[in-house]
Amino acid sequence: MKENVGILLPLSSLPSSYGIGDFGKSSYHFIKWLAKNGYKYWQILPLNPLGPGYSPYMSTCSFAFDYRYIDLDNLIEKGYLKRVPSFQKNSTAVDYYHVGEFKMKYLYKAYLSFLKKEGEKPLDNFIKKHRWVKYYATFEFFKARNGLKAWNEWVDIDRDYFLTHKDIPNMYHKEIFFNVFIQYIALRQWKRVLNYARRHNIKIISDMPFYVGFDSIECWMNRKQFAFDENNNQTEVGGVPPDAFSEDGQLWGSPIYKFDVMKEDGYRLLVDRTGYLASLCDYLRIDHFRAFDTYYVIPAGRENAKVGEWRKGPRDEFFKKLYEKYPSIHLIAEDLGDLFDSVLELRDRLSLPGMHIVEFTILDPKEIDTSNLIVYTGTHDNETLWGWFNNLKEYEVEYLKNKFKCEYKELFDKIFDYSYNLKSFMTIYPLQDLLKLDNSARLNTPGTVGFPNFVWKLKDFSFENKLIYPKNK
């Protein structure tokens, strides 16, 4: 095995007794297995609260964890719960709604027990150390009592609460502190997983979306830094224009940063968000890195992304502020798609490793220097390698047979060997590709929302004996 190989697998996809992979024993088991088999990296997706369609890329808070990832068995060990029955054990798809409902019931029981045993002091200290928790905990409470509406549709007193108050509303102290408790437990559990990985010489690669969700504490607490009108409605939204993959482009609806305003405080919101997330992993992949150079802006209210314009991002100025405050940060640039030369020039000036997707490049006769790139067969947004292979057109198959001088029955193995032998900063395989799974195991299809995106899950750990690749590396 090469010294720089890792596996891409969302935490949610791990086997579990409670319907979703979490910070419990399955994480430790997987890390131990990675180390035993010579892997060096585990790449995950964002761990923040899930957004529309249970996507981790449009969250209510960049800093927080989704409560579904909390390990209930650990709460039993701590004495906060007596017992918890298994729930959707050995499922092969995450049922986010019912898993959330199940876990929330036990988390509240654990909270009441925690208060009896520990009191509120640990939670008070947690808020002092992590200022964002106060706002997030209050946000979640206000959102619930406003019928889960977006923050700009709340009653005025809730929408503008922190414009006139410094502390959480005392009459709802207990309810709001439940949200604090969730984050307190989740952070402690994740740090245990992270430290366990480091002890086993496994580095964790996590992911940071460039944009935040509109219905988030970032927007609620920093309205002047986004393109909103006087009624807190979005005037512009993010996305990407039409390309070879989509004739309408992609309309994400992401809030647009006002970089001229953000510049006044040294891009504090983005700098601290990036620095904090990087502290929770070993490498942080910046999703949609290109937007730091140039980003696409679409007028609000459009049905697609055909009408829009490119604008300059903060470029080197942002990264100068970031590295001044977080000098030891390790970043990866997600530099995929149709890019201007300036995007790659920014990446290279910063000496950041970029990404090389074999599914995108193997049919191109032009050779690419991949020595400072992370080689992937595909990412969480692509077909599985086996699914992609089976969807190749006849002329593409012929091209690859000529390229590798082989017959069809040998071709898939040749493609895998090709990916493995490319020089790289790292080589990362989605676990589905090592198992030669078809597109029924695909994790996400960009431009679509909801099932079956982000639901694929391992039934158990029997996959350890079924790996097809790498063969005798």
Beta strands, then each sheet from edge to edge (+ up, - down):
strand 1: 5-8
strand 2: 41-43
strand 3: 203-209
strand 4: 236-240
strand 5: 250-255
strand 6: 283-287
strand 7: 294-299
strand 8: 309-312
strand 9: 331-333
strand 10: 354-357
strand 11: 373-376
strand 12: 426-430
sheet 1: 9+ 6+ 3+ 2+ 1+ 12+ 11+ 10+
sheet 2: 5+ 4- 7+ 8-
end
